[in-house]
Amino acid sequence: MVALDGIPLVAGQLCFPNDWCLQDKIGKSFQEIHQPVPTSAEQIGRSSYLMLERIKSDRPTWRANWGIKPSNRLNLATKFKAELQDLYRDITLENVGERCYFRVERQGLLRLPRTQGILFTIHTYQTELKILAQNTGQASRLYGVLKSMPHGRQFKKNGK
């Protein structure tokens, strides 16, 4: 078993980053890349790492990541952080449905048979919160998840 800090990011192409920048992550280990994520080390770091170790070249896998953002811009690289912070300030209970977007990343993982490296892909989907709110079941599930999240995770998810 490789140590948690043993898998470096060696190459990539990133079209639509969500609050990160590829050049800041190159050469860093899986653990170092995820260090800024609240509760990563304690709750999801080890299980995510074990998932990576278990990927077989003939069995690609995927996971999902989500967040709520104040823009429908696909490219949310860290260089746009100040602009996003300004957008958060203008959100009220009355306009949150029109101003915020539910963003989901479908992250694919495939072990390369010759090198044993892992190919990591991200496909981003997003929809206005007001559209999601029109479906009572989806809105209720999202509310339940948000209500049950530890404060640190809420903090990360809403971009503050």
Steps between C-alpha positions, in 0.01 A plus 500: 500500500630843405504765772221759488745759378651271235296569184603827335308686232738500203294636210158629412271716294236691690221678315252594772666507843288542810701720738843363411776536246692215335837675517460525880445122528764353263754295694287485814376178653136402528503599867666837433251580222204436730648661814297824459170305498340519848487160675683337207769331704268391780196382307557452130874506439583140585188347343551701179862395489409133549249532217784623275719207599226250415425627149565229242594576140201303373252662741478878479313667783351838572399722785309826529586831657258788538470856617285810481656793317385858429582480131430276203856554378654160433857614565516572872879497533648655812582817303125577503463459877468874576237541229301210645526644850346822369213302347432324832452836673200584281308180574186525710223256589291666230750457214698187592306284253586725207855585606635163610574183308517142614823368350577128472823347380496143375858391560617196305801293603677244284822313576731496199611139438860562393608771746249431781440875514145624547317706240267744675224671301241756605171578327315798647123541509316793653148629541341802662384438856153623405471212250610249763257655750207431266548130568382455858687172545833638379460820700415303814803270459734795444361677806550185708860464385581866564338489843695189602842618380766592753563874504843465336352323199225761464772762509687335212191428294370855503834645398567723799 
